[in-house]
Amino acid sequence: VRINGWDVRVDQKDGYGVPPHVSSMSPL
């Protein structure tokens, strides 16, 4: 999903898209 130029993924737990570099730094 692209939002405001970011290619974001949807976090399966929280259910919202975040930038990939933020996702990779977040604990699973």
Residue frames as a rotation matrix with the C-alpha (Angstrom) as fourth column:
VAL 1
0.583 0.813 0.000 0.00
0.813 -0.583 0.000 0.00
0.000 0.000 -1.000 0.00
ARG 2
-0.533 -0.757 0.378 1.33
0.738 -0.634 -0.230 3.45
0.414 0.156 0.897 -0.87
ILE 3
0.635 0.684 -0.358 0.43
0.772 -0.554 0.311 6.36
0.015 -0.474 -0.881 1.42
ASN 4
0.932 -0.219 -0.290 1.81
-0.173 -0.969 0.176 9.87
-0.319 -0.114 -0.941 0.80
GLY 5
0.505 -0.758 -0.412 4.67
-0.716 -0.102 -0.691 8.42
0.482 0.644 -0.594 -1.24
TRP 6
-0.369 -0.590 0.718 5.60
-0.869 0.492 -0.041 5.83
-0.329 -0.640 -0.695 1.40
ASP 7
-0.061 0.310 -0.949 5.47
-0.446 0.842 0.304 2.18
0.893 0.441 0.087 0.44
VAL 8
-0.375 -0.024 0.927 4.00
-0.927 -0.009 -0.376 0.91
0.017 -1.000 -0.019 3.68
ARG 9
-0.662 0.229 -0.714 3.06
0.080 0.968 0.236 -2.48
0.745 0.099 -0.660 5.01
VAL 10
0.330 0.813 0.480 0.14
-0.619 -0.198 0.760 -3.31
0.713 -0.548 0.438 7.28
ASP 11
-0.746 -0.560 0.361 1.19
-0.619 0.381 -0.687 -4.52
0.247 -0.736 -0.630 10.71
GLN 12
-0.390 0.621 -0.680 -0.72
0.033 0.748 0.663 -7.75
0.920 0.236 -0.312 11.33
LYS 13
-0.565 0.159 -0.810 -1.07
0.816 0.254 -0.519 -7.13
0.123 -0.954 -0.274 15.07
ASP 14
-0.605 0.241 -0.759 -2.05
0.283 -0.826 -0.488 -3.46
-0.744 -0.510 0.431 15.13
GLY 15
0.073 0.729 0.681 -3.62
0.892 0.258 -0.371 -3.32
-0.446 0.634 -0.631 11.68
TYR 16
0.885 0.205 -0.419 -2.19
0.020 -0.914 -0.406 -0.04
-0.466 0.351 -0.812 10.42
GLY 17
0.670 -0.638 0.381 0.46
0.615 0.189 -0.765 0.84
0.416 0.747 0.519 7.86
VAL 18
0.750 -0.541 -0.381 3.83
-0.063 -0.632 0.773 2.21
-0.659 -0.555 -0.508 8.93
PRO 19
0.579 -0.620 -0.530 6.98
-0.787 -0.255 -0.561 3.08
0.213 0.742 -0.635 6.95
PRO 20
0.740 -0.254 -0.623 9.22
0.084 0.954 -0.289 0.00
0.667 0.161 0.727 6.42
HIS 21
-0.311 -0.949 0.056 12.16
0.047 -0.074 -0.996 1.42
0.949 -0.307 0.067 8.40
VAL 22
-0.271 0.320 0.908 9.89
-0.926 -0.343 -0.155 1.98
0.262 -0.883 0.390 11.38
SER 23
0.776 0.615 -0.138 8.47
-0.580 0.782 0.227 -1.53
0.248 -0.096 0.964 11.08
SER 24
0.413 -0.690 -0.594 11.92
0.168 0.699 -0.695 -3.07
0.895 0.187 0.405 10.97
MET 25
-0.629 -0.672 0.391 12.92
-0.220 -0.329 -0.918 -1.29
0.746 -0.664 0.059 14.19
SER 26
0.060 0.746 0.663 9.71
-0.960 -0.139 0.243 -2.21
0.274 -0.651 0.708 16.02
PRO 27
-0.816 -0.275 0.509 9.61
-0.457 0.846 -0.275 -5.35
-0.355 -0.457 -0.816 18.18
LEU 28
-0.604 0.613 -0.509 7.35
-0.332 0.388 0.860 -8.04
0.724 0.689 -0.031 16.76
